Amino acid sequence: MASWQVAAQHVFITHAHRYGQRRLRAPLQREGHAVGRCRLRRRMVTSGLCTLIAPLPVPHARPRQPRRLWLPPTNSPAGPRPRPPINFGSATAPA
């Protein structure tokens, strides 16, 4: 096993399985190991090193409101305007 592989495994275990290939590469380069991301990732897969899964994002506190149908203003002198019929999928208005 190459020296960078031993160093990578040591750094990975030191940081409690939280470092992925990108974060793991920086300490290795500081120690003088010139290793690329692809090679590091391949080594992680073959040796069974997998990071902990990040928690799922928290859903919004308030659900989004549905879109509203725009109607013209109702403050005309003739009184409120009737709502237009809503046709879903048919070309003619229902009778």
MARVEX-131915 format. One record per residue (C-alpha): residue number from 1; residue in three letters; x, z, y. Coordinates in nm, 4 decimals, m for minus. Layout:
% MARVEX-131915
REC / NUM / ALA / X / Z / Y
...
***
This chain:
% MARVEX-131915
REC / 1 / MET / 0.0000 / 0.0000 / 0.0000
REC / 2 / ALA / 0.1368 / m0.0970 / 0.3407
REC / 3 / SER / 0.2134 / 0.1663 / 0.6024
REC / 4 / TRP / m0.0630 / 0.0448 / 0.8370
REC / 5 / GLN / m0.3177 / 0.0875 / 0.5568
REC / 6 / VAL / m0.2180 / 0.4496 / 0.5056
REC / 7 / ALA / m0.2258 / 0.5081 / 0.8826
REC / 8 / ALA / m0.5688 / 0.3411 / 0.9105
REC / 9 / GLN / m0.7126 / 0.5603 / 0.6368
REC / 10 / HIS / m0.5643 / 0.8716 / 0.8002
REC / 11 / VAL / m0.7100 / 0.7865 / 1.1435
REC / 12 / PHE / m1.0477 / 0.7009 / 0.9877
REC / 13 / ILE / m1.0691 / 1.0342 / 0.8054
REC / 14 / THR / m0.9376 / 1.2266 / 1.1079
REC / 15 / HIS / m1.2249 / 1.0970 / 1.3217
REC / 16 / ALA / m1.4902 / 1.1927 / 1.0643
REC / 17 / HIS / m1.5867 / 0.8380 / 0.9578
REC / 18 / ARG / m1.7008 / 0.7486 / 1.3103
REC / 19 / TYR / m1.4420 / 0.4847 / 1.3972
REC / 20 / GLY / m1.5195 / 0.1230 / 1.3165
REC / 21 / GLN / m1.2763 / m0.1651 / 1.3079
REC / 22 / ARG / m1.2464 / m0.2026 / 1.6867
REC / 23 / ARG / m1.1915 / 0.1633 / 1.7666
REC / 24 / LEU / m0.9640 / 0.2048 / 1.4671
REC / 25 / ARG / m0.7363 / m0.0751 / 1.5800
REC / 26 / ALA / m0.6329 / 0.0900 / 1.9109
REC / 27 / PRO / m0.4635 / 0.4001 / 1.7604
REC / 28 / LEU / m0.2917 / 0.1819 / 1.5029
REC / 29 / GLN / m0.1469 / m0.0375 / 1.7762
REC / 30 / ARG / m0.0290 / 0.2720 / 1.9669
REC / 31 / GLU / 0.1557 / 0.3804 / 1.6522
REC / 32 / GLY / 0.3252 / 0.0400 / 1.6376
REC / 33 / HIS / 0.1216 / m0.1327 / 1.3652
REC / 34 / ALA / 0.0343 / m0.4928 / 1.4587
REC / 35 / VAL / m0.2845 / m0.5499 / 1.2651
REC / 36 / GLY / m0.5782 / m0.7737 / 1.3514
REC / 37 / ARG / m0.9446 / m0.6836 / 1.3411
REC / 38 / CYS / m1.0267 / m0.9207 / 1.0570
REC / 39 / ARG / m0.7540 / m0.7837 / 0.8354
REC / 40 / LEU / m0.8539 / m0.4285 / 0.9221
REC / 41 / ARG / m1.2189 / m0.4985 / 0.8440
REC / 42 / ARG / m1.1305 / m0.6608 / 0.5124
REC / 43 / ARG / m0.9222 / m0.3541 / 0.4242
REC / 44 / MET / m1.2083 / m0.1214 / 0.5171
REC / 45 / VAL / m1.4514 / m0.3141 / 0.2952
REC / 46 / THR / m1.2178 / m0.3310 / m0.0058
REC / 47 / SER / m1.1263 / 0.0381 / 0.0151
REC / 48 / GLY / m1.4868 / 0.1520 / 0.0660
REC / 49 / LEU / m1.4413 / 0.2931 / 0.4174
REC / 50 / CYS / m1.7771 / 0.2674 / 0.5922
REC / 51 / THR / m1.8776 / 0.4250 / 0.9213
REC / 52 / LEU / m2.1703 / 0.6553 / 0.9712
REC / 53 / ILE / m2.4862 / 0.4804 / 1.0869
REC / 54 / ALA / m2.5767 / 0.5379 / 1.4501
REC / 55 / PRO / m2.9161 / 0.7025 / 1.5116
REC / 56 / LEU / m3.2055 / 0.4772 / 1.6016
REC / 57 / PRO / m3.2965 / 0.4589 / 1.9700
REC / 58 / VAL / m3.5766 / 0.6862 / 2.0876
REC / 59 / PRO / m3.8992 / 0.4953 / 2.1588
REC / 60 / HIS / m4.0348 / 0.4929 / 2.5124
REC / 61 / ALA / m4.2222 / 0.8058 / 2.6104
REC / 62 / ARG / m4.5153 / 0.6042 / 2.7392
REC / 63 / PRO / m4.6321 / 0.2881 / 2.5614
REC / 64 / ARG / m4.6571 / m0.0263 / 2.7673
REC / 65 / GLN / m4.9953 / m0.1143 / 2.9107
REC / 66 / PRO / m5.1555 / m0.4384 / 2.7897
REC / 67 / ARG / m5.1639 / m0.7287 / 3.0321
REC / 68 / ARG / m5.4775 / m0.7463 / 3.2401
REC / 69 / LEU / m5.6818 / m1.0511 / 3.3209
REC / 70 / TRP / m5.6557 / m1.1359 / 3.6902
REC / 71 / LEU / m5.9883 / m1.1539 / 3.8663
REC / 72 / PRO / m6.0481 / m1.2588 / 4.2240
REC / 73 / PRO / m6.1293 / m0.9814 / 4.4726
REC / 74 / THR / m6.4837 / m0.8449 / 4.4582
REC / 75 / ASN / m6.5209 / m0.7459 / 4.8263
REC / 76 / SER / m6.6772 / m1.0764 / 4.9356
REC / 77 / PRO / m7.0049 / m1.0778 / 5.1361
REC / 78 / ALA / m7.1836 / m1.2542 / 4.8488
REC / 79 / GLY / m7.1171 / m0.9619 / 4.6154
REC / 80 / PRO / m6.8983 / m0.9323 / 4.3078
REC / 81 / ARG / m6.8183 / m1.2479 / 4.1204
REC / 82 / PRO / m6.9132 / m1.2675 / 3.7542
REC / 83 / ARG / m6.6324 / m1.2515 / 3.5022
REC / 84 / PRO / m6.5344 / m1.5843 / 3.3534
REC / 85 / PRO / m6.6094 / m1.6193 / 2.9831
REC / 86 / ILE / m6.3116 / m1.5676 / 2.7558
REC / 87 / ASN / m6.2794 / m1.8328 / 2.4872
REC / 88 / PHE / m6.0288 / m1.7631 / 2.2152
REC / 89 / GLY / m5.9541 / m2.0784 / 2.0209
REC / 90 / SER / m6.2667 / m2.2778 / 2.1002
REC / 91 / ALA / m6.2908 / m2.5518 / 2.3620
REC / 92 / THR / m6.6532 / m2.4847 / 2.4572
REC / 93 / ALA / m6.8197 / m2.1694 / 2.5803
REC / 94 / PRO / m7.0442 / m1.9855 / 2.3354
REC / 95 / ALA / m7.4158 / m2.0372 / 2.3869
***
